[in-house]
Each structure stands twice: as C-alpha cells, then as structure tokens.
Amino acid sequence: MAQQRFYVETLGCPKNQVDSDKLIGTLLADGMVPTDSAEGADLVVVNTCAFIEDARRESIDTILALDERRKASARLVVTGCMAERYGDELATALPEVDLVAGFGVPVAPAAKKLIPVSSSPVPSLDLLNLPRPKSVSPWAYVKIAEGCDRTCGFCAIPSFRGPQRSRDVASILAEVEQLEAREIVLVAQDLASYGKDRPGELGAGSIVPLVKSVSALVDRTRLLYLYPSDLSDELIDAILASGVPYFDLSLQHVSKPLLRRMRRWGDGQRFLDRIADIRAREAAAAFRSNFIVGYPGEIEADHDQLLAFVEAAQLDWCGFFAYSPEEGTYAYDLDGAVPESLVRERLSELSELQDAITARKRDELIGSTIEVLVDTPGVGRSHREAPEIDGIVELPESLAVGQFHTVHVTDALGPDLIAEAI
C-alpha cells in the first residue's frame, strides 16, 4: 500500500508555525510523508488564524481554495485558532471540511465525518509538548508557553487559548537541541511572563535563566513579543548577553488614557525612557513594536501623541494595525468608535512616517561591517532582522547557507540591505 501524503498550510503568527511543525512531526511519526502540493496530498491540513477579522477571512478563503484543489479522496482538516474559537459553528458553516479539530484533539487522517471540538475528548498531551522534526532552515521558532493571563481590552486570545501554561525548561532545551538550528526565536503569547504560572517549579523571573540556558546551546537567541512592564534590567542584560540585542516590545499605543482603556500598562514617556536606557547599554540595539490605530475612544490628541512618539523613538521596525472589534472582549461594546475613513488616514500618516525612519536607519548602515547568518542562497540576516517579519540582507549566493559571515554593507533598498563578502 502506498504511503499516505500530507500537506499543511499555515496562516497567522510564528506561534502557529510552531504548532504546524509539531503536527508535521506527529504525522511523520505516523508514517505519512509530506508533499509540497495540496493536489497530491491524501490529507490537507489548514492551521488557521482568528486574531482579527481579516485573518479569519483569509483562513476561510484558504480553506475553500484548498477544497477546490484537493483530490476527491483527500481529507480536509481545519485546526488552529479558528477551530478552537468557533469549533461547532465552523463545522456547520463549512460542510466541505472533513474534520474541525482544536489543538487538544488528534488530527485523524481517516476521519469520515465532522467532529466538533466541543464533543471531542481532550488527550493528556497537547501540541505544546509534542516533538518536532529537525529545522529545515538555520533558524527556528520555539514556543515556550501557551495561553495568556492578561485581560487586554482588544484581545480574544485568552478566551480560546486559555490561561498561560509554561513548559518546563528541560523540554524546551531538548527541543532546541533537536532542531539543530543556529538561531532560536523564543515565542509565546506573553513571553516575558514565562514561568509565572509555575513559581514553585520554575522560580520567579524564570525567563532570564531560560534565555541564558538557550543561549548556551545556540549562536543566537532572539525573543519576540515582550510586554513592557516585564522588561526588567535582568532580562535586558540577558538579551544583550545573548548576542542578539533585538527588542520586540508589545506597546500597542502611547497615550496613557487610551492604554488604560485598553487595560494596558505604561505610557509614551516610560517607553521612551526604557528605550533610551537600552541604547545607553548597547548602541547597536534594534527595536520593533506594533500599534493599534482606531481603538474606541482614540481622539486626535492620542493620535498626535503616537506620531510624536514614533518620531522620537526612531524604532527600526514598526507595524500599525486598524482596531478590529472582537466578540467577547472588553472593547467590543465600548463607546467612541473611530470612523473607518479616519482610521485609514491615521494609518497612512503613521506608516509614511515610520517608512522614512526605517529607510533612514538602513541607509546609516551603508559602509559598515556586519555579521550575518545566511538563511537561503543570497539571503541573510544580522541581529537587526528577525526572520519573516523584518527586512533582509541581500548577499552573494556563493556564501554558505547556515553559516555566519562577515560582510560589508554597500547599499540599502527600503527595508533591505545589500552587502558583499569580506
């Protein structure tokens, strides 16, 4: 009998990619083999995103497109955030799908009917602790916790991902070694809160010893999604010591009244002071953040504060996203809705400002010497570029993939650098 083939389509954030890797590891262990074409697969899996409306629309469009492409005998399985958040509803709305499965439910290639999430038994292990195959690239995401204990007004993730569940250090380090990657990117819904749900086992501030332990195993350790109130001096020191002075700060806004309405900590001046403190310790530190535009109650003064912050902070990378009302969140019924046309105008203004800042900061690197990790032929990254979300460094294709090289930056094209070997 011919081996069964599978195809996995991943949507959404890096945490979803980790989940897909673990699904792939499970399917490989079951004797299935991967294919890069949905048309040739016996099992087609869509790992969906449900964070905002645009992500849900993309997920539905992808499911329907893959349904048209799969062969008649193939099974179509939907998993991920949409399956967890809308299990029964999704199963009813998409008769094309053979199985809707949350991450606590086994993905069964032989399933003959829809199995709503709510009626399926939850096994003792979830994807958080399943094994993964060796990384196919020189870098890899590693999810160190699942869920979130925060109550941010705009976010529905805790409602379907549940409270924070931190992994034990040994399992994380074992996964790091198994991946055999040169760069490890640690991710979680609330990364810097790692271990707070297991204080007796992992200890207070346990993200710091974890970063040190991972850094002892790999050349680069990168952290994504740091809540600003948990960015302690000890954590900053651990990040700087890792060799990757890259700070991805989850700020969301800078207006203090609006942040409190978001149920978030901080304000623009506190953020600027922390950024300045880090730059005083390491001038080459790189910064990324994201901001929500059009949150209910955002007035022109709030927008002006954000513009002023973006100009003052001079972040290397920055994303701006329109507020998306999510059922079940605190903000869903808040007054002060911002007109869509005004949101678009504010997004355009912020993006134009940040694009100029990013381009200027890239231009400043022309003539410098940097160390890059080559991800694919002709493409590398320094410590300033996180994989998949930031710019790249264009390189001679002769430089070996998976190796570090010292290169000379000769030009910049928008977010990307061009460099030659030394």
N, C-alpha and C positions, 0 to 999 in steps of 0.2 A: 504493500500500500504506500502511495506517495506521501511524503511528509506534508503536513498542513502548513500553509504560509500565512503570515500575518502582516498587516500594515497599520501603523499608528500615526495619527495626525494630532499634533499638539498645538493648542491655542493658549494664549494668555501669558502668564508671567513665568520667570525661571523656576518657581516652585512647582508649577505644573510640569515643566520639563523633567524635574527630578522624579515626579510621580510616574511619568511615562517611561523613564529609564527603568524604574522598578517593575512596571508592568512588563516591559520587554524582557527583563531578567527572568520574571516568572514564566513567561511564555516560552522563552528559550529552554528553561529548566524542564518544561513540559514536553519538549521535543519538537516544538514548532520552529520554523525558520523564517527570518524576515524577508520582505520584499520591498523595493522602493516604489512600487506601483500598486495603487488600490485595485486596479483592474485584474491584477494577477494574484490577489490575496483570497484566502478562504475565510479569514477573519479580518474585518476592518474595524478599528477602534478609534473613536474621536474623543480626545481628552479636552473637555470644554472649559470655557471661562464664563463666569457670570457676574463679574465685578460691577460692570455698568451696562447700560442698555446697548451701547454699540458693540460691546463684547458678546452679549447674548445674541444679538442679530448676526454677528459673524459666525458664531457657533451654529446657529440654525442653518444659515446659508451653507456652511461647510458640510453639515450632516446631509442636507438634501443633495448637494453636489456629489458627495461620495456615494450616496444611494444610487444615483444615476450611473455612476462609473463602475460600481462593483458588478461582478458576475452574478448570475441568478442564484447560484448555490452558496454564495458567500453570506456570512452572518455580519450584521452591522451592530456594533456595540457602542453605546454612548456612556461615558463616565466623566469624572471631573466635577467641577463646581456646579454646573447646571443640573447634573444628575443628583447631586446631594441637596441642592436647594429646591429643585422642582421635580423630584422623582416621579410621583404619581401623575402630576399634571403633564410632564414631559412625555411620559409613556403613553398617555391618552392622546396628546396632540400630534405625536409622530408615529403613526402606525407603520411607517417604513422601517422603523428600528426594531431589531430582534431582541435587544436587551438594554435596559437602562439600569446602570449599576453604580452606586456610590462607592467610595474607596474602601468601605468596610465590607463590600460584597465581592466574592470571587468573580472574575470575568470568565464566563463559561463559553468556550467556542461552540459547544454543541447545543446551546440553548435553542429551544424551538418556539418559545413564546416570550412575551414581555414579562419581566419580573419587576414590579415596582419596588423601589428602595425600601419603602416603609414595611413591606411584608416579608423582607428577606432577613435571614439570621445574620448577625454580626459575628465574624470569626474572632479568635483571640488575638490575631495579629493584623495590623493594617499596613498600608504601603510604607509608612514611616520607617519600618524596620526590616523591610524585605531587602534581599541582596540585589546588587546591580552588576551589570557586566562592566568590563574594563572600559574606560573612557576612549572614545574614538578620536578625540581631539586632545591637544596638550593641556586643556583646562576642563574643569567640571564643576557644576553646582553640587553642593551638599546641603540638604535640608536638615537643620539641627533641632527643629521643633515644629509642631503643628498647632494650629489654632491661635487664639488671641484672647487676652483677658481685658483689653481696653474697650471703652464704650464710645469711640469716636462717632460723632453725630451722623456722618455721611456713610459709614461703612457697615455692610451687612455680613461681612465675613464671619464674625463670631457666631452668628445665628445658624450657619450651616457647617462651619469648620470646627465649632466648639471651642471650649476653653484651651488655654495653652497646655501642651503636653511636650515636655522637653525629653529628648533622647539622653541615654546615659553616654558618658564620654567614651567608654570603650567601644561601643557600637559605631560611634561617629569616626573614631580613629581607624577602626577596622575597615570602614567603607572608604576612607581616604586612601589607605594603603592599597585596597583592592582596585581602586580606579586608576592608579599609577599615572596620575596627571602631574604636570609641573606647576600648575596653578589651581588652587582650590578656592571657590567662591562660596562662602557660607551665606545661606539664606534662611529666612523664616518670616512669618507674618510680623513678629515683633522680636527681631534678632537680639537686641541688647538685653532683653528680659529673659534670655535663656537661663534656665535653672531656677527661676523664682518660684516655680510650682513644685520644686523638689529641694527645698533648702536643707533638709536633713541629709540628703544623699550627695547633692552637688555643691552645696555651700553658697553663701551669698556672693554676688558678683562673679558667678561661675563662668560667665562668658570670657573673662580675662584669662584664667588658666586654660580654657579650651583653645582660645586663639594661640596662646603660647605653645600648646601641645601640637596643634595642627601645623604651626609654623616650623616646628622642629622636624616635620616629616616632608614638607614640600618647599619649593623655592619661593613661591608666592602664596600668601593668604589674603584674600580680599573679602570685605564684609559689605553686604548690601542691606539697605533699609534700617537705619539707626534712628530710633526715636530720640529727639534731642535731650530730653530730661535725663536719659540714662547714659549719656556720653560723658562718663566720668574721666578724671585725669588718668586713672589706671588703665582704662580702656584706650584712651588716646595714646598713651605710652606703648601699650601692647600692639596697636595698629602701626605705629611708627616703627617699632622694632621688627615687625613682620617683613619689612622691606617694601610694603605697598602703602604709602601714605595717601590713601584714597578714602574719602569720607562721603558716603551716600546718606544724607540727612533727610529724614522724613519731616519736613517743615509744614507744608500744606498752606500756610498763609503767614503773615507777619503782624496783622492788625490784632492787638490784644483783645478788644471786644469781640471781634469775629472769631478768633481762636477759642475764646470761652464758649461762644455759641456753637462752635464745632466740638466742644468738650475736649479741647486740646490744651496742652501746656505751652507757655513761652510767649515771646513777642519779638519783634524785629531787632531791638537793641540787644537783647540777650543772645540772639542768634549771631549777630554781628560780632559781639564780644568773644563768643566761643570760636568763631572762625578766625578772628584775629589772633587769639591765643594759640591756635593750632599752627597758623602760619609763622608765628614767632618761634615756635619749636622746630618747624620744618617748612622752609620757604618753598619747597617743591611740592607741597601737599596739593592734591587735586580735590575738587568738591563737586558734588552733584546734588540736586534736590528737585522736588516736584511741588507744584502749587495748584490748588483748586480755584477756579475762577467762576464767579456767579453763585457762590453758596448763598442760601437765603439770608437776606439782611446785609449783603455786601453793598455798601454805598460807595460813592465816588471817592470819599476820603480814604476808605480802605484800599481801594484800587491804587490811589496815589501813593499810599504808604508802600504797597508792594512794588510799584515801579521804582520808587526811591531805594528800596532795599536791593532790588536786582542790580541797580546801578552801583550801589555802594559795595555789595558783596563780591561782585566780579567772580561769580561761580564759573567753573569750567564748563559745566553741563547743567541744563535746566529744562524741565518739561512743564507745560501748562495744560491743564485739562478742564473742560467745562464740567460744572457740577451736574451729577446725574442723580435724580431723586430715586431712592431705593426703598421699596416697601419694607416695613418692619424696622426702619432706622429712626432715630430721634428727629432727624432733619426732614423726614418725609412730609410732615404736616406743618412745618414751620412757616410763619408768615414772611413776607419780604422777598418773594420770588423776583429774580432779576430777569428782565426781558431777554429773550434769546438773541435778539439783534445786538443788544448791549454787551452780552457775554462774548459774542463773536468779535465785536470791536475791541474789547479789552484783551482778548486772547491774541489778536493780531498785533496790538500795541506791545504787549509783553514779549511775544515771540520775536518781533523785529528788533527789540532792544537786546534780548539775550543772544540772538544770532550774531549780532555785531560784536558782542562781548566775546563769545566763543571764537569767532573768526580772529579777533584781535589777539586773544591768548594763544591761539595756534600760530599766528604769524610771529609772535615773540619767540617761538621755539626754533625758528629758522636759523641755521648756523650752529645750533647746539648739538651735543653728542648725547645720545640716549641709549638705554639698553632695552631691547625688545624681545618678546617671546614670539616666535613665528608660529601662527595658528594653521595657516594653509599656505601653499606656494604664493609668494608675493604679498602676503598679508600678515602683519604683526601688530603687537600692542606693547606699549610701555606701561608703567604703573598708572598713567593718567587715564587709560581707556579700559573700562570694564567691557567684557565680551558682550556682543549683540546689542548693546544699548548706546554706546558712545562711538566716536569716530575710530578710524583705524590708522595704521602707518603702512603706506604702500612701500614695498621693498623689492629688491631684485629677486626673481624667482629661484635663483641659484642658492639662496640661503636655506639651510636645512630646517625642515618643519620639526617642531617640538624641541628646538634648541634656542638658547639665548644668544643674541648677537649684539655687539656694539655698533651703532650706525650713526651716520651724520645726516641731520635734517637739512634738506636742500630747498624745500618749498612747502606750501600749505594750500590746500584747496578746500575752502569752507571748513568742515569739521575734521578733515583728513590731513595727515602729514605725508610727505614724500621724502624718503631717505635712501641713502646709498651706503653700502657696506664700507667698513674701515678695515 
